[in-house]
């Protein structure tokens, strides 16, 4: 993990639980800048708009955005405003043993992709320069329905993300990509892209949660939210989160 800025370092120092957007790599790729006021308070800005709550770098105080006369886009867990999205938190160790009723649906679905492709050989490996992920993304976008959020950030992560693994067949055709970053508290499961096909998404998630990088991190996983998608909400609930943080916005 690359060196953190003073703002992210303060979150760790004062044990402030981060939301899904707290990662040095995300700050860099989204163009979020940290502005320090008199060396005491850290602000996170994007095009001069506040994105996260101001934090005292010496005191650890999360400042009331109302007092500062401007709202921020995404508050921390425990701060309240208007509902923005959920953050689903998972324990990756639970994915090592999918027995029992809690994981019944996911257990069955995560095996179906491989079972339905018995003649193919798949490898899950680090992404390399030879992988044409841009073409893969264009194919994914053609099939994607609804609004695409953070499209420029997605492209940056896909082309140069620090943590990317791909699922390829024996001909090095890319079937899916897992991308993540992290902060002091969580691994952020940033993106999961896959070719159209039943149960490939479930299989990619199983590969991610059981990978050595995640298992050996000692961290829980923040799998982001659902962006108002009821089907995605139901899907993430079936993965048995250990906690669900409601994230609010300070914008009015």
DARA-V582890 format. One line per field, one symbol per residue. ss: DSSP state (~ for helix, > for strand, _ for the rest). A space follows every 50 residues. Layout:
BEGIN
ss = ???
END
This chain:
BEGIN
ss = _____~~~~~~~~__________~~~~~~~__>>>>>___>>>>>>__>> >>>>>>_____>___________________>>>>>>>>>_~~~~~____ ~~~~~~~~~~~~~~~_______>>>>______~~~~~~~~~~~_______ ~~~~~~~~~~___>>>>>_____>>>>>>>>>___>>>>>>>>>_____~ ~~~~~~~~~~_~~~~____>>>_______~~~~~~~~_____>>>>>>>_ __
END
